Amino acid sequence: MSDRKTRRALTREDLAYLAEQARALDPYVVHPWDHDRLWAAVLAAQMNATTRADREAVAEARGALQILDAIERHFVRHDR
């Protein structure tokens, strides 16, 4: 059996838990977790960022979301 079939697949609930634990996303918490609403909140904050600190915080949040997207793409089980 291939490694791909035997490795543990994450669920959407696992991904939501990871998103809730990411400190960079604390200001943009969306409950229940919703990928699109979270991205919208971060992008809205980016448009409203006026200071360097605001822009750096948004950049961290964007990076955390990009990591979550990669985890979702590679490890989350999508029952079809």
C-alpha positions in Angstrom: 0.0 0.0 0.0 1.4 3.4 -0.9 2.3 6.0 1.7 -0.4 8.3 0.4 -3.1 5.8 1.3 -1.7 5.0 4.8 -0.9 8.5 6.1 -3.3 10.3 8.3 -5.5 12.8 6.6 -6.7 15.8 8.5 -10.3 16.9 8.6 -11.8 20.3 8.2 -12.2 20.4 12.0 -8.5 19.8 12.4 -7.8 22.7 10.0 -10.2 24.9 12.0 -8.4 24.0 15.2 -5.0 25.0 13.6 -6.5 28.3 12.4 -7.8 29.1 15.9 -4.3 28.3 17.4 -2.5 30.6 15.0 -1.6 33.7 17.0 -1.2 35.8 13.9 -4.9 35.2 13.2 -6.2 36.2 16.6 -7.5 39.7 15.5 -9.4 38.1 12.6 -11.0 35.2 14.4 -14.1 33.9 12.7 -16.4 31.5 14.5 -17.4 29.1 13.2 -14.3 28.9 11.2 -14.8 29.9 7.6 -11.9 30.0 5.1 -13.4 32.7 2.9 -14.6 35.0 5.7 -11.2 34.7 7.3 -9.4 35.7 4.1 -11.9 38.6 3.6 -11.2 39.9 7.2 -7.5 39.8 6.6 -7.7 41.5 3.2 -10.0 44.2 4.6 -7.5 44.8 7.4 -4.8 45.1 4.8 -6.7 47.7 2.9 -7.2 49.7 6.2 -3.7 49.3 7.5 -2.2 52.7 8.1 0.9 52.1 10.1 4.0 49.9 9.5 3.0 47.8 12.5 -0.5 47.2 11.0 1.0 46.2 7.7 3.4 43.8 9.4 0.6 42.2 11.4 -1.5 41.8 8.3 1.5 40.3 6.5 1.9 37.7 9.3 -1.8 36.8 9.1 -1.6 36.5 5.3 1.4 34.1 5.7 -0.5 32.0 8.3 -3.4 31.8 5.9 -1.1 30.7 3.1 0.3 28.0 5.3 -3.3 26.8 6.2 -4.1 26.8 2.5 -1.1 24.6 1.8 -2.0 22.2 4.6 -5.5 22.0 3.3 -4.4 21.3 -0.2 -2.0 18.5 0.8 -3.4 17.0 4.0 -7.1 17.6 4.4 -9.3 14.7 3.4 -12.0 15.8 1.0 -14.7 13.2 0.8 -16.1 13.2 -2.7 
